[in-house]
Amino acid sequence: DIAVIEHVAEAAVVVTLYATGLQIDRALKLVAWRGVVVLLCVVMPLTIAAVTLLGVGLLGLSLGAALVLGAALAPTDPVLAGDVGVGPPGQGDEEPEARFSLTAEAAFNDGLAFPFLLAGLAIAGEGGTGWIGSWLAIDVLYKVVIGVAVGVIMGRLAAQLVLPLRQEGRIGADLDGWLAVAVALAVYGVAQVLSSYGFLAAVTAGLAFRRYERDHEKHEELHAGAQRIVQLLELGTIVLVMSMVTLTGLEVPGWEGWVIGLLLVFVIRPVTAVAVLRKRVLATPEERGFVAFYGVRGLGSIYYVGAALGTGVLAPEEARTVLWTTLAAVLVSVVVHGITSNAAIRGLEFRAEADAPTR
């Protein structure tokens, strides 16, 4: 039942995005976020384009279905990328640049990839070009702006309400995790009612919450509670989704689908990221290589596919191919990135310590 996969992954991603917003301390200045801007505005569209071309050329998908596949596989997953991201709030601008870039990219690209997914569905369902005007006005402009606005307003209101109650002990510390779930789902619900992007609302709500009385001592405790829930959601969702994987299903995309997953992890994301990340964005080759390679694919991709297939727009055979190709790419990412991430982080930190006296 694709609806089960969609909604379980949706809940996990929403809470994770809110928790991710809570842990980002970086000042909201363009110069401090230039690496993230490059990843979102250049690397993600290039990745979508590359996967779309492979979907058409290797898998024989229609343009609309291939674009859905590209939009699903492009975002870095905020749930599974947490291990290579920044730590809890309170580090300020001392956050490692490479890990901050990955964290912030994963936080925002799950929402920003949605217009491309909707474009793919429009091509598959309507064809032609008559949908482009409404797509730009509604799916790109309106939904992005309203989603961000909902997150900023509700995140700040939640902080104004919660932090005094938490300070006075009227909200127990053992409920911090469920408090994060409540805020995240409330923000997401309002954004959905307004037909905007709930993922963008969730992460901007976390950012706005964090910036209300930024030095408040309870921020770290609230984030720790949220992280406990996130870890439970991550584990439960991965177990649920992987329990649905069958050998028959993994044969659906054929060798071509598995090649796309391997190319995405080892070639497309690393090459495009390294090509556009310059020294003024990330200082060392090690940092650029770390950010380029660890574009983890996970629950965000699974949610996107579930949402697309739930519309019924794609032809059944193409829907099966898109679903199982996505799962194949996620499996490759989980194995490769999961095995190598700890060693890569240690190497990055060792190099940073070695270079510290000379910087």
PENORHU-V508528 format. One line per field, one symbol per residue. ss: DSSP state (A for helix, B for strand, O for the rest). phi: phi as a letter, one per 40 degrees, with the letter a starting at -180 (. if undefined). A space follows every 10 residues. Layout:
ss=???
phi=???
//
This chain:
ss=OAAAAAAAAA AAAAAAAAAA AAAOOOOOOA AAAAAAAAAA AAAAAAAAAA AAAAAAAOOO OOAAAAAAAA AAAAOOOOOA AAAAOOOOOO OAAAOOAAAA AAAAAAAAAA AAOAAAAAAA AAAAAOOOOO OAAAAAAAAA AAAAAAAAAA AAAAAAAAAA AAAAAAAOOO OOAAAAAAAA AAAAAAAAAA AAAOOOOAAA AAAAAAAAAA AOOOOOOAAA AAAAAAAAAA AAAAAAAAAA AAAOOOAAAA OOOAAAAAAA AAAAAAAAAA AAAAAAOOOO OOOOAAAAAA AAAOOOOOAA AAAAAAAAAA OOOOOAAAAA AAAAAAAAAA AAAAAAAAAA AAAAAAAAAA AAAAAAOOO
phi=.cccddcccd cccccccccc dccccddcbd ccbcccdccc cbcccccdcc cccccccccg ccdccccccc cccccccccc cdcbccccch cgccdddccc cccccccccc ccccdccccc cccccbggbc cccccccccc cccccccccd cccccccccc ccccccccgc bcccbdcccc cccccccccc ccccfbcccc ccccccccdc ccfdccccdc cccccccccd cccccccccc cccccbcccc cdcgcccccc cccccbbccc cccccbcccc cbcbcccccc ccccccbacd cccdcccccc cgcccdcccc cccccccccc cccdcccccc cccccccccc cccccdccc
//
